[in-house]
Amino acid sequence: MTRDSRYDVLFDEIKIGPVTARNRFYQVPHCNGMGTEYPSAMAAMRSVKAEGGWGVVCTEECDFHHTGDIAPAIEARLWSDQDIPIMARMVDGVHEHGSLAGCELVYGGAAGHNRVSREIPMAPVAIPVEGTEPGQARAMDKQDIRNFRRWHQQGAIRARDAGFDIVYVYAGHNLCLLQHFIAARYNQRTDEYGGSIENRVRLMKEVIEDTKEAVGGTMAVAVRFGVDELLGEEGITSYGDGRAVVELLADLPDLWDVNLSEWENDSQTARFAEEGFQEPFVGWVKEVTKKPVVAVGRYTSVDRMVSLVNKGVCDFIGAARPSIADPFLPTKVKEGRIDDIRECIGCNICVSGDFMFMPMRCTQNPTKGEEWRRGWHPERIEDKASDSRVLVVGGGPAGLEAARALGQRGYEVTLAEAGTELGGHLNQVSELPGLSSWARVRDWRIGQLHKLPNVEIFMDSKLDAQQVREFGFDHVAIATGSSWRRDGIGRSHRTPIEGLHEDGIFSPNDIMDGVEVEGPVVIYDDDHYFMASTLAEKIAAQGHKVIYFTPAADVAHWTHNTMEQPRIQYRLMDIGCDLYFGKTLSTIGDQEIELTCVYSDNRSWIDRGSLVLVTMRDAHTQLYDDLVADQDALQTAGIKSVKAIGDCLAPGLIAAAVYGGHRYARELDTDEPLDEPPFRREVVGLSSDWPGG
């Protein structure tokens, strides 16, 4: 295919100080849960992005001194020369494909905690460490400042020795010492490093100068700066101190990477922010500096990217999440394959990996995190290992991905969907408030399936076991999904709730199907993800009073991992929901329900019109159970395997369903070990000075 000439501007070469990027696609630093703990996985993941055409590929946060330790977050590290070979592995992978490699040096300070090193954190003044952890950071004296400057220089030199092309001076996301010096609410010093904005930016200016001196023109020096914290006058603003910092340092660094701070503002989900939501805050930066500017905003529209460059908003299209969802986005633009781009849905499942201290995953891209571990490539897959014909039953996330990947391998595939449209529960979920972008999981796969001549799709085809056996397929994947229970069984209740009856009691499926409810509507959230809160929004928009209660300590508790929880809770408060925390459901009456405190066992009653139980889902296993129950009939029919995948195996995240479908397709006709992990592990070796070594 031929690239649209309108997109040529995205492939201009751009100088960044002494180095040159091959295009305007810039993978900004982002966490991944691999880092120094899983260096091969991290290197392979970054290398694939370079292969996919990103002109610049950066690390995650890389802490450069043990007194700025940011553990337990799994990040990169350059504490000493011992760490250089690990980082060089990533650089080599990026350089192999002709891209520049960037290293984001970070020093946690009061946000670092030093849990591993057990050093006392440092800050501009004595303040409690960030979060709720006991302990305080001590105030830095002049010697501490000199030490910090020297340590940063040493970190830059190690980055240079590892082969990086770009090194960062980092002052963003409220996660580092330099930003705390700039922010007046942290910095109440009375010396030359405090007071006026000129004084508060002094240390960052010195560090930029130190870094440029240290790397001697062999590397570009970039600044990542959060120009607005969305705190109004209390914080850094794009019309106040944020703009002043850029004006004061305008042409000192070789590149400006600008965004919002904190991280939950910079990486807002699609539920709360549209593509390009940061433009009003960063659009002025190019007016202030002659140096290249990187801007982010979860950009997936290529036309929007071109517009940013043509309007002079930025020089580089920065991306973290879009580069995770599709590492080959730049290549697909270059080759004119816009329809093949796997667009980020903005769900922040990738972010959740960092908060749970594990390698990242992605809802759209099931190969993310598996590049080294399983050898999965986002665009390539092994050819079929036989001429087997495969039946996939169910057109939800797992079934769509299984059929797509099997078709890509070259198998003859039939996808049978019982309903009249593909997508499974995604069709309902994507209609909930703020979740329309989640339909991209369905739409991209349907689009890809239509390009595969070896895949047939049959709608309105509800199958029973006898019909499956009669079709003559060699392998059968059952992806029949799941549905929500309406009896209250879940995390807090292992048996049906006392007083359960049919009148006025609903499941999430009922609400999504448009069943009418009577108010006040009580929603019981024992699931703790997005479902209960989006249902609350939907029902409130219909004019009903909504009462939300949960055994957890706050609304949608698991969404702390996707950085949405405060916004979700604010949204429910803003629309007038009554919220009750630490309460479980004890008894259901005709007009009231009994709540029990999870701490004290105290009881209380509240009125209800309708009750919506958001607890757990049941897998639809009937077809699978019927098939595997008669092994002789399967053998007679010539069926070699029957497997349940996705929610049919165990309901979970959409990301888990997509992964399950993809894994099934990858592993068909392979001999997977039953007693050993089906993936490579990075095993830490014993130190040479260990007494037993």
RAJOBEL-V781801 format. One record per backbone hydrogen bond with DSSP energy under -0.5 kcal/mol. CO is the residue of the C=O (numbers start at 1). NH is the residue of the N-H. E is the energy in kcal/mol with one decimal. If there is no record, write none. Layout:
co=CO nh=NH e=E
co=CO nh=NH e=E
This chain:
co=4 nh=7 e=-2.2
co=5 nh=8 e=-1.6
co=7 nh=10 e=-1.5
co=8 nh=11 e=-2.2
co=9 nh=12 e=-1.3
co=10 nh=24 e=-2.5
co=14 nh=21 e=-3.1
co=16 nh=19 e=-2.0
co=19 nh=16 e=-3.5
co=21 nh=14 e=-2.0
co=24 nh=26 e=-0.7
co=24 nh=317 e=-3.0
co=25 nh=27 e=-0.6
co=25 nh=55 e=-1.2
co=25 nh=56 e=-1.5
co=26 nh=28 e=-1.1
co=26 nh=319 e=-1.9
co=27 nh=58 e=-1.4
co=32 nh=360 e=-2.5
co=34 nh=37 e=-1.0
co=34 nh=38 e=-1.9
co=36 nh=39 e=-0.6
co=38 nh=42 e=-2.5
co=39 nh=43 e=-2.6
co=40 nh=44 e=-2.4
co=41 nh=45 e=-2.3
co=42 nh=46 e=-2.2
co=43 nh=47 e=-2.4
co=44 nh=48 e=-2.2
co=45 nh=49 e=-1.1
co=46 nh=50 e=-1.8
co=47 nh=51 e=-2.6
co=48 nh=52 e=-1.9
co=49 nh=54 e=-2.0
co=50 nh=53 e=-1.6
co=52 nh=331 e=-1.9
co=55 nh=100 e=-2.6
co=56 nh=27 e=-3.0
co=57 nh=102 e=-1.9
co=59 nh=30 e=-0.5
co=60 nh=104 e=-0.7
co=61 nh=63 e=-0.5
co=61 nh=76 e=-1.9
co=62 nh=106 e=-2.1
co=63 nh=78 e=-2.7
co=65 nh=68 e=-2.2
co=66 nh=69 e=-0.9
co=68 nh=108 e=-1.3
co=69 nh=114 e=-1.8
co=70 nh=73 e=-1.3
co=71 nh=115 e=-0.6
co=73 nh=75 e=-1.2
co=74 nh=33 e=-0.6
co=75 nh=36 e=-2.3
co=76 nh=63 e=-1.6
co=80 nh=83 e=-1.9
co=81 nh=84 e=-1.3
co=81 nh=85 e=-0.5
co=83 nh=87 e=-1.7
co=84 nh=88 e=-2.7
co=85 nh=89 e=-1.3
co=86 nh=90 e=-0.9
co=87 nh=91 e=-2.0
co=88 nh=92 e=-2.8
co=89 nh=93 e=-1.6
co=90 nh=94 e=-2.1
co=91 nh=95 e=-3.0
co=92 nh=96 e=-1.9
co=94 nh=97 e=-1.1
co=94 nh=99 e=-1.6
co=95 nh=98 e=-2.0
co=100 nh=57 e=-2.8
co=101 nh=165 e=-2.5
co=101 nh=166 e=-1.9
co=102 nh=59 e=-2.1
co=103 nh=105 e=-1.0
co=103 nh=168 e=-2.7
co=104 nh=62 e=-2.6
co=105 nh=170 e=-0.5
co=106 nh=64 e=-1.1
co=107 nh=177 e=-2.5
co=108 nh=111 e=-2.1
co=109 nh=112 e=-1.7
co=109 nh=113 e=-0.9
co=110 nh=130 e=-2.8
co=112 nh=114 e=-0.8
co=112 nh=115 e=-0.6
co=114 nh=118 e=-1.9
co=119 nh=121 e=-0.5
co=121 nh=138 e=-2.6
co=123 nh=140 e=-1.9
co=125 nh=127 e=-0.5
co=127 nh=137 e=-3.4
co=135 nh=129 e=-1.8
co=137 nh=127 e=-1.0
co=138 nh=123 e=-2.1
co=141 nh=145 e=-2.0
co=142 nh=146 e=-2.2
co=143 nh=147 e=-2.8
co=144 nh=148 e=-2.8
co=145 nh=149 e=-2.3
co=146 nh=150 e=-2.1
co=147 nh=151 e=-2.9
co=148 nh=152 e=-2.4
co=149 nh=153 e=-2.0
co=150 nh=154 e=-2.4
co=151 nh=155 e=-2.3
co=152 nh=156 e=-2.3
co=153 nh=157 e=-2.3
co=154 nh=158 e=-2.2
co=155 nh=159 e=-2.2
co=156 nh=160 e=-2.4
co=157 nh=161 e=-2.6
co=158 nh=162 e=-1.7
co=159 nh=164 e=-2.1
co=160 nh=163 e=-1.4
co=165 nh=220 e=-2.8
co=166 nh=103 e=-2.4
co=167 nh=222 e=-2.5
co=168 nh=105 e=-0.6
co=168 nh=170 e=-0.5
co=169 nh=224 e=-2.1
co=171 nh=226 e=-1.6
co=172 nh=175 e=-1.4
co=173 nh=263 e=-0.7
co=176 nh=180 e=-1.4
co=177 nh=181 e=-1.7
co=178 nh=182 e=-1.5
co=179 nh=183 e=-2.4
co=183 nh=186 e=-1.4
co=183 nh=187 e=-2.2
co=186 nh=188 e=-0.9
co=191 nh=194 e=-1.8
co=194 nh=196 e=-0.8
co=196 nh=200 e=-2.5
co=197 nh=201 e=-1.8
co=199 nh=202 e=-1.1
co=201 nh=205 e=-2.3
co=202 nh=206 e=-2.6
co=203 nh=207 e=-2.5
co=204 nh=208 e=-2.5
co=205 nh=209 e=-2.3
co=206 nh=210 e=-3.0
co=207 nh=211 e=-2.5
co=208 nh=212 e=-2.4
co=209 nh=213 e=-2.2
co=210 nh=214 e=-2.3
co=211 nh=215 e=-2.2
co=212 nh=216 e=-0.9
co=212 nh=217 e=-0.6
co=215 nh=218 e=-2.1
co=220 nh=167 e=-2.6
co=220 nh=222 e=-0.6
co=221 nh=254 e=-3.3
co=221 nh=255 e=-0.9
co=222 nh=169 e=-2.7
co=223 nh=225 e=-0.6
co=223 nh=257 e=-3.3
co=224 nh=171 e=-3.1
co=225 nh=227 e=-1.0
co=225 nh=259 e=-1.7
co=228 nh=261 e=-2.7
co=231 nh=234 e=-1.2
co=232 nh=235 e=-1.7
co=236 nh=229 e=-2.7
co=237 nh=240 e=-0.9
co=237 nh=242 e=-2.0
co=237 nh=243 e=-0.9
co=240 nh=244 e=-2.3
co=241 nh=245 e=-2.4
co=242 nh=246 e=-1.6
co=243 nh=247 e=-2.5
co=244 nh=248 e=-2.6
co=245 nh=249 e=-1.8
co=246 nh=250 e=-0.5
co=247 nh=250 e=-0.6
co=249 nh=252 e=-2.3
co=249 nh=253 e=-0.8
co=254 nh=292 e=-0.7
co=255 nh=223 e=-2.3
co=255 nh=257 e=-0.5
co=256 nh=258 e=-0.7
co=256 nh=294 e=-3.2
co=257 nh=225 e=-2.1
co=258 nh=296 e=-0.6
co=259 nh=227 e=-1.7
co=259 nh=228 e=-0.7
co=262 nh=265 e=-1.3
co=262 nh=266 e=-2.3
co=263 nh=267 e=-2.9
co=265 nh=268 e=-0.8
co=269 nh=272 e=-1.6
co=269 nh=273 e=-1.4
co=274 nh=277 e=-1.4
co=276 nh=279 e=-1.7
co=278 nh=281 e=-1.7
co=278 nh=282 e=-1.4
co=279 nh=283 e=-2.2
co=282 nh=285 e=-1.7
co=284 nh=287 e=-1.6
co=284 nh=288 e=-0.6
co=285 nh=288 e=-1.7
co=285 nh=289 e=-1.4
co=292 nh=256 e=-2.5
co=293 nh=315 e=-2.5
co=293 nh=316 e=-2.3
co=294 nh=258 e=-2.0
co=295 nh=318 e=-2.6
co=297 nh=276 e=-2.9
co=300 nh=302 e=-0.6
co=301 nh=305 e=-1.8
co=302 nh=306 e=-2.4
co=303 nh=307 e=-2.2
co=304 nh=308 e=-2.0
co=305 nh=309 e=-1.6
co=306 nh=310 e=-2.8
co=307 nh=311 e=-2.5
co=308 nh=313 e=-2.4
co=308 nh=314 e=-1.0
co=309 nh=312 e=-1.1
co=316 nh=295 e=-1.5
co=316 nh=318 e=-1.0
co=317 nh=26 e=-2.2
co=319 nh=28 e=-1.2
co=320 nh=323 e=-0.5
co=320 nh=324 e=-1.1
co=321 nh=324 e=-0.7
co=321 nh=325 e=-2.6
co=322 nh=326 e=-1.9
co=326 nh=329 e=-1.7
co=328 nh=332 e=-2.3
co=329 nh=333 e=-2.0
co=330 nh=334 e=-2.7
co=331 nh=335 e=-2.2
co=332 nh=337 e=-3.3
co=333 nh=336 e=-1.3
co=337 nh=340 e=-1.5
co=338 nh=341 e=-1.7
co=341 nh=343 e=-1.1
co=346 nh=270 e=-2.3
co=346 nh=271 e=-0.5
co=348 nh=352 e=-1.6
co=349 nh=353 e=-0.9
co=350 nh=353 e=-0.7
co=350 nh=354 e=-0.7
co=351 nh=354 e=-0.9
co=351 nh=355 e=-1.5
co=352 nh=356 e=-1.7
co=353 nh=358 e=-2.5
co=354 nh=357 e=-1.2
co=364 nh=366 e=-0.7
co=365 nh=368 e=-1.6
co=367 nh=370 e=-2.4
co=370 nh=374 e=-1.4
co=370 nh=375 e=-0.8
co=370 nh=376 e=-2.1
co=373 nh=680 e=-2.9
co=380 nh=377 e=-0.7
co=388 nh=412 e=-0.8
co=389 nh=474 e=-1.9
co=389 nh=475 e=-1.9
co=390 nh=392 e=-0.5
co=390 nh=414 e=-2.4
co=391 nh=393 e=-0.5
co=391 nh=477 e=-2.9
co=392 nh=394 e=-0.7
co=392 nh=416 e=-2.8
co=393 nh=479 e=-3.2
co=395 nh=423 e=-3.0
co=396 nh=400 e=-3.0
co=397 nh=401 e=-2.0
co=398 nh=402 e=-2.6
co=399 nh=403 e=-2.6
co=400 nh=404 e=-2.4
co=401 nh=405 e=-2.7
co=402 nh=406 e=-2.6
co=403 nh=407 e=-2.4
co=404 nh=408 e=-2.3
co=405 nh=409 e=-1.8
co=406 nh=410 e=-1.0
co=406 nh=411 e=-2.0
co=407 nh=410 e=-0.6
co=409 nh=384 e=-2.4
co=411 nh=413 e=-0.7
co=412 nh=390 e=-2.6
co=413 nh=456 e=-2.7
co=414 nh=392 e=-3.1
co=414 nh=416 e=-0.6
co=415 nh=417 e=-0.5
co=415 nh=458 e=-3.0
co=416 nh=394 e=-3.0
co=417 nh=461 e=-3.1
co=419 nh=460 e=-3.6
co=423 nh=426 e=-1.8
co=424 nh=427 e=-1.6
co=425 nh=429 e=-2.7
co=426 nh=430 e=-2.6
co=428 nh=431 e=-1.4
co=429 nh=432 e=-1.9
co=432 nh=435 e=-2.1
co=435 nh=438 e=-1.5
co=436 nh=439 e=-1.6
co=437 nh=440 e=-2.0
co=438 nh=441 e=-1.6
co=439 nh=442 e=-0.5
co=439 nh=443 e=-2.9
co=440 nh=444 e=-2.4
co=441 nh=445 e=-0.9
co=442 nh=446 e=-2.4
co=443 nh=447 e=-2.3
co=444 nh=448 e=-2.1
co=445 nh=449 e=-2.4
co=446 nh=450 e=-2.0
co=448 nh=451 e=-1.1
co=449 nh=452 e=-1.8
co=451 nh=453 e=-0.7
co=452 nh=455 e=-1.5
co=454 nh=413 e=-2.6
co=456 nh=415 e=-3.3
co=458 nh=417 e=-2.9
co=461 nh=463 e=-0.6
co=464 nh=468 e=-2.1
co=465 nh=469 e=-2.3
co=466 nh=470 e=-1.5
co=467 nh=471 e=-0.9
co=468 nh=471 e=-0.7
co=468 nh=473 e=-0.5
co=469 nh=472 e=-0.5
co=474 nh=640 e=-3.0
co=474 nh=641 e=-1.1
co=475 nh=391 e=-2.6
co=476 nh=478 e=-0.5
co=476 nh=643 e=-2.4
co=477 nh=393 e=-3.0
co=477 nh=479 e=-0.7
co=478 nh=645 e=-2.5
co=479 nh=396 e=-0.6
co=481 nh=620 e=-2.9
co=483 nh=618 e=-3.2
co=487 nh=497 e=-1.9
co=493 nh=490 e=-3.2
co=497 nh=500 e=-1.4
co=498 nh=588 e=-2.5
co=502 nh=505 e=-1.5
co=504 nh=611 e=-3.0
co=506 nh=613 e=-2.6
co=507 nh=511 e=-1.6
co=508 nh=512 e=-2.7
co=509 nh=513 e=-1.8
co=510 nh=515 e=-2.4
co=511 nh=514 e=-1.3
co=518 nh=610 e=-0.5
co=520 nh=522 e=-0.5
co=520 nh=609 e=-3.5
co=520 nh=610 e=-1.4
co=521 nh=547 e=-2.8
co=522 nh=524 e=-0.5
co=522 nh=612 e=-3.2
co=523 nh=525 e=-0.6
co=523 nh=549 e=-2.5
co=524 nh=526 e=-0.8
co=524 nh=614 e=-2.6
co=525 nh=551 e=-0.5
co=526 nh=491 e=-0.5
co=528 nh=558 e=-2.1
co=528 nh=559 e=-0.6
co=530 nh=534 e=-2.2
co=531 nh=535 e=-2.3
co=532 nh=536 e=-2.0
co=533 nh=537 e=-1.9
co=534 nh=538 e=-2.4
co=535 nh=539 e=-2.9
co=536 nh=540 e=-2.5
co=537 nh=541 e=-2.2
co=538 nh=542 e=-0.6
co=539 nh=542 e=-0.9
co=539 nh=544 e=-1.5
co=540 nh=543 e=-1.9
co=545 nh=521 e=-2.9
co=546 nh=578 e=-2.1
co=547 nh=523 e=-3.2
co=548 nh=580 e=-2.2
co=549 nh=525 e=-2.5
co=550 nh=582 e=-0.6
co=550 nh=583 e=-2.4
co=552 nh=582 e=-2.4
co=554 nh=557 e=-0.6
co=556 nh=559 e=-2.0
co=557 nh=560 e=-1.7
co=558 nh=561 e=-2.1
co=559 nh=564 e=-2.2
co=559 nh=565 e=-1.1
co=560 nh=563 e=-0.9
co=564 nh=567 e=-0.6
co=564 nh=568 e=-2.4
co=565 nh=569 e=-2.7
co=566 nh=570 e=-2.4
co=567 nh=571 e=-2.4
co=568 nh=572 e=-2.2
co=569 nh=573 e=-2.2
co=570 nh=574 e=-2.9
co=571 nh=575 e=-1.7
co=572 nh=577 e=-2.5
co=573 nh=576 e=-1.3
co=578 nh=548 e=-3.2
co=580 nh=550 e=-1.7
co=582 nh=598 e=-2.6
co=584 nh=586 e=-0.5
co=584 nh=596 e=-2.6
co=586 nh=498 e=-0.8
co=587 nh=589 e=-0.6
co=587 nh=594 e=-3.0
co=591 nh=608 e=-2.6
co=592 nh=589 e=-2.9
co=593 nh=606 e=-2.1
co=594 nh=586 e=-3.1
co=594 nh=587 e=-1.0
co=595 nh=604 e=-1.9
co=596 nh=584 e=-2.8
co=597 nh=601 e=-1.6
co=602 nh=597 e=-2.6
co=604 nh=595 e=-3.4
co=606 nh=593 e=-2.1
co=610 nh=522 e=-3.0
co=610 nh=609 e=-0.5
co=611 nh=506 e=-3.1
co=611 nh=613 e=-0.5
co=612 nh=524 e=-2.8
co=612 nh=614 e=-0.7
co=613 nh=508 e=-0.5
co=613 nh=615 e=-0.8
co=614 nh=526 e=-3.0
co=616 nh=485 e=-2.6
co=618 nh=483 e=-1.8
co=619 nh=621 e=-1.3
co=621 nh=625 e=-3.5
co=622 nh=626 e=-2.6
co=623 nh=627 e=-2.1
co=624 nh=628 e=-2.6
co=625 nh=629 e=-1.4
co=627 nh=630 e=-1.0
co=629 nh=631 e=-0.6
co=630 nh=634 e=-1.6
co=631 nh=635 e=-2.4
co=632 nh=636 e=-2.5
co=633 nh=637 e=-2.0
co=634 nh=638 e=-0.6
co=634 nh=639 e=-2.4
co=635 nh=638 e=-1.0
co=638 nh=640 e=-0.6
co=641 nh=476 e=-2.2
co=643 nh=478 e=-3.5
co=645 nh=648 e=-1.3
co=646 nh=649 e=-1.3
co=646 nh=650 e=-2.0
co=653 nh=657 e=-1.7
co=654 nh=658 e=-2.5
co=655 nh=659 e=-2.3
co=656 nh=660 e=-2.5
co=657 nh=661 e=-2.3
co=658 nh=662 e=-2.4
co=659 nh=663 e=-3.1
co=660 nh=664 e=-2.1
co=661 nh=665 e=-1.8
co=662 nh=666 e=-2.4
co=663 nh=667 e=-2.5
co=664 nh=668 e=-1.0
co=667 nh=670 e=-1.8
co=670 nh=672 e=-1.0
co=681 nh=683 e=-0.8
co=682 nh=684 e=-0.5
co=687 nh=690 e=-1.8
co=690 nh=693 e=-2.5
